[in-house]
Amino acid sequence: MDPALFSILTYTGGLRGKETPLMDLHATVKHYQEGINHPKHLHLVMALRGGFKNEAGELEHLKPLVVETKLGLKVGVWFRRMLSCYEARA
């Protein structure tokens, strides 16, 4: 994972450093269109797999992220770059 992307996802997702690598790219790609095409609130969906924030028995945790922060951090640009790289490898 790109260090810039890691930092952005950790910051905007309110995650700890050890939680960001729990991201499941396959599930994130699967849920990407749901957030981008949402009728009310445009957002990104980050899917996390495994033990997250002391949950028990959950297989997948979907974390909504803003596309752009109020300070101008373009999360959507980095997110799309990550998905493009993932799809190119598949």
BABA-800801 format. One record per residue (C-alpha): residue number from 1; x, y, z. Coordinates in Angstrom, 3 decimals. Example, Ala and Ser with C-alpha at 12.3 -4.5 7.8 and 13.67 -1.06 7.14 Angstrom:
REM BABA-800801
<node 1 <12.300 -4.500 7.800>>
<node 2 <13.670 -1.060 7.140>>
//
This chain:
REM BABA-800801
<node 1 <0.000 0.000 0.000>>
<node 2 <1.248 3.448 -0.901>>
<node 3 <2.357 5.428 2.195>>
<node 4 <0.249 8.453 1.177>>
<node 5 <-2.844 6.289 0.724>>
<node 6 <-2.183 4.529 4.039>>
<node 7 <-1.969 7.896 5.818>>
<node 8 <-5.108 9.291 4.173>>
<node 9 <-7.214 6.193 4.875>>
<node 10 <-5.984 5.985 8.463>>
<node 11 <-6.696 9.680 9.103>>
<node 12 <-10.078 9.990 7.364>>
<node 13 <-11.286 6.609 8.588>>
<node 14 <-10.372 7.335 12.201>>
<node 15 <-8.332 4.145 12.279>>
<node 16 <-5.266 3.075 14.205>>
<node 17 <-2.204 2.067 12.204>>
<node 18 <-2.763 -1.641 12.740>>
<node 19 <-6.374 -1.472 11.467>>
<node 20 <-5.771 0.008 8.018>>
<node 21 <-4.072 -3.152 6.647>>
<node 22 <-7.317 -5.036 7.417>>
<node 23 <-8.783 -3.477 4.262>>
<node 24 <-10.139 -6.085 1.865>>
<node 25 <-9.639 -4.759 -1.677>>
<node 26 <-11.972 -7.285 -3.302>>
<node 27 <-14.872 -6.293 -1.022>>
<node 28 <-13.979 -2.601 -1.372>>
<node 29 <-14.264 -2.868 -5.169>>
<node 30 <-17.560 -4.728 -4.755>>
<node 31 <-19.069 -1.923 -2.617>>
<node 32 <-17.446 1.057 -4.379>>
<node 33 <-20.384 1.825 -6.681>>
<node 34 <-22.851 1.799 -3.762>>
<node 35 <-21.139 4.807 -2.200>>
<node 36 <-20.414 6.730 -5.378>>
<node 37 <-23.987 6.285 -6.664>>
<node 38 <-25.713 6.955 -3.337>>
<node 39 <-28.715 9.245 -3.976>>
<node 40 <-28.236 11.448 -0.882>>
<node 41 <-24.657 11.291 0.353>>
<node 42 <-21.741 10.727 -2.008>>
<node 43 <-19.129 8.675 -0.148>>
<node 44 <-16.482 5.980 -0.481>>
<node 45 <-16.836 2.536 1.080>>
<node 46 <-13.794 0.952 2.693>>
<node 47 <-14.324 -2.719 3.539>>
<node 48 <-12.367 -4.102 6.487>>
<node 49 <-12.076 -7.821 7.202>>
<node 50 <-11.263 -9.482 10.496>>
<node 51 <-11.318 -8.289 14.095>>
<node 52 <-12.081 -4.589 14.085>>
<node 53 <-12.633 -2.342 17.135>>
<node 54 <-13.377 -5.305 19.405>>
<node 55 <-16.183 -6.686 17.228>>
<node 56 <-16.866 -10.380 17.633>>
<node 57 <-18.155 -12.593 14.861>>
<node 58 <-18.316 -9.903 12.165>>
<node 59 <-16.845 -10.935 8.826>>
<node 60 <-16.884 -7.572 7.108>>
<node 61 <-17.029 -4.010 8.373>>
<node 62 <-17.987 -1.307 5.848>>
<node 63 <-16.495 2.073 6.708>>
<node 64 <-17.843 5.150 4.892>>
<node 65 <-15.284 7.805 3.950>>
<node 66 <-15.743 11.318 2.594>>
<node 67 <-14.707 11.962 -1.003>>
<node 68 <-13.030 15.245 -0.049>>
<node 69 <-12.416 16.724 3.399>>
<node 70 <-13.249 20.308 4.326>>
<node 71 <-9.528 21.045 4.281>>
<node 72 <-9.328 19.862 0.664>>
<node 73 <-7.770 16.419 1.174>>
<node 74 <-8.890 14.508 -1.933>>
<node 75 <-9.573 11.043 -0.568>>
<node 76 <-11.513 10.035 -3.688>>
<node 77 <-8.539 10.644 -5.991>>
<node 78 <-6.249 8.390 -3.948>>
<node 79 <-9.010 5.821 -3.510>>
<node 80 <-9.624 5.588 -7.280>>
<node 81 <-5.875 5.281 -7.919>>
<node 82 <-5.718 2.358 -5.495>>
<node 83 <-8.685 0.637 -7.145>>
<node 84 <-7.248 1.219 -10.628>>
<node 85 <-3.959 -0.427 -9.611>>
<node 86 <-5.823 -3.346 -8.033>>
<node 87 <-8.027 -3.899 -11.106>>
<node 88 <-4.996 -3.682 -13.442>>
<node 89 <-3.299 -6.492 -11.523>>
<node 90 <-6.389 -8.728 -11.552>>
//
